Amino acid sequence: MRLVVDIIRHMSVAQAENQLQFIPRRASIFILKSLRSAVANAEHNFNLKKDNLYIKKVLVNEGPALKRWTPKAFGRATPIKKRSSHLEIVLAEHKPTEKLQKHKIAATKPKAEEISVVAETEVKETKDALKKYVGRPVKDQKFRPKQSGARLKIFRRKAI
């Protein structure tokens, strides 16, 4: 996937879609689907135009792997990892719209009262959750339940 993603990074959306349609790699199908989904989200949720968007950032990280086995000679088995990946696409505008700029300015200036209220509610929620987990009231100094002193023991068998 990273080979295909490196080609379309920092392209406009129309150019990237055109490239992905003609790249002969299996990953291009999935990247094209997620790119179209990101564009649809930008148009519907933020009222942005498709012609004004470009791919700002694309990340491909390792996802969970399915572990399977295949039979081999002499009754042995060898592992197979069927790998998957996480794809993250970030779109941005070439020329920012005025509505979006006003929204950003309002969102970047929170009041001090709002911040303190949010902090107090988070502490209270943490205490309540820990009280349910531990079963007794939690002191202000400790926010974690006591951890047991159990350690992991490794047993080894000798070959016969």
QUIPE-V525464 format. One record per residue. N is the residue number from 0. PSI is psi in whole degrees, 0 to 359 (NA if undefined). OMEGA is omega in degrees with one decimal (none if undefined). Layout:
# QUIPE-V525464
n=[N,N]
psi=[PSI,PSI]
omega=[OMEGA,OMEGA]
This chain:
# QUIPE-V525464
n=[0,1,2,3,4,5,6,7,8,9,10,11,12,13,14,15,16,17,18,19,20,21,22,23,24,25,26,27,28,29,30,31,32,33,34,35,36,37,38,39,40,41,42,43,44,45,46,47,48,49,50,51,52,53,54,55,56,57,58,59,60,61,62,63,64,65,66,67,68,69,70,71,72,73,74,75,76,77,78,79,80,81,82,83,84,85,86,87,88,89,90,91,92,93,94,95,96,97,98,99,100,101,102,103,104,105,106,107,108,109,110,111,112,113,114,115,116,117,118,119,120,121,122,123,124,125,126,127,128,129,130,131,132,133,134,135,136,137,138,139,140,141,142,143,144,145,146,147,148,149,150,151,152,153,154,155,156,157,158,159]
psi=[325,329,318,319,324,332,319,357,135,18,161,162,319,317,319,318,319,315,314,331,334,4,126,48,147,327,335,330,313,324,321,319,314,328,316,324,318,320,318,321,319,320,317,314,326,5,42,156,142,325,337,359,149,164,110,317,137,126,137,112,164,134,189,148,135,128,121,170,149,140,145,185,155,32,15,168,142,146,150,132,116,100,152,173,156,129,129,123,128,124,150,169,147,309,114,143,157,323,319,321,318,320,320,319,317,325,337,353,76,152,154,327,318,319,316,323,317,317,318,318,324,318,318,316,321,316,317,318,319,327,319,322,314,323,3,161,143,135,159,331,327,127,359,144,156,137,141,155,15,139,156,126,135,123,134,137,140,142,138,NA]
omega=[-176.6,177.5,-179.5,-178.3,179.5,180.0,-172.3,-177.9,178.2,174.9,171.3,-174.7,-178.9,178.1,-178.8,177.6,178.9,178.9,-175.6,179.4,-174.0,175.9,-175.6,177.5,-179.2,-177.2,-176.9,178.6,-177.1,178.5,178.2,178.2,-177.8,176.3,178.3,176.9,179.3,178.5,178.4,176.9,180.0,179.7,-175.0,-173.1,-173.5,178.8,177.7,179.8,-177.6,-178.1,-175.9,-175.1,171.3,-178.3,-177.9,-175.3,176.0,178.6,172.7,179.9,-178.6,176.8,179.2,179.7,174.3,-177.6,-179.5,-179.8,174.8,-179.1,177.6,-175.8,176.9,175.7,179.8,176.2,177.1,-176.6,171.7,174.6,175.4,-171.0,173.5,-177.4,174.9,-178.2,179.2,179.9,177.3,179.4,176.6,-179.4,173.1,176.6,-176.3,177.9,-176.0,-179.1,-178.9,179.1,178.0,179.5,179.5,-178.9,-180.0,-176.6,-176.1,-178.2,177.2,178.4,-179.6,179.9,-179.4,-178.9,-178.6,178.5,179.2,-179.2,-179.9,-179.3,178.2,179.2,-179.3,179.2,179.0,179.2,-179.7,179.9,179.4,178.0,177.8,-176.7,-175.9,-179.8,177.4,-179.4,-177.1,178.4,-179.3,-174.7,-175.4,177.2,-178.7,173.1,179.9,179.3,-179.8,-178.0,-178.9,178.7,179.5,179.1,-179.6,178.3,178.6,178.0,176.9,177.1,-179.0,none]
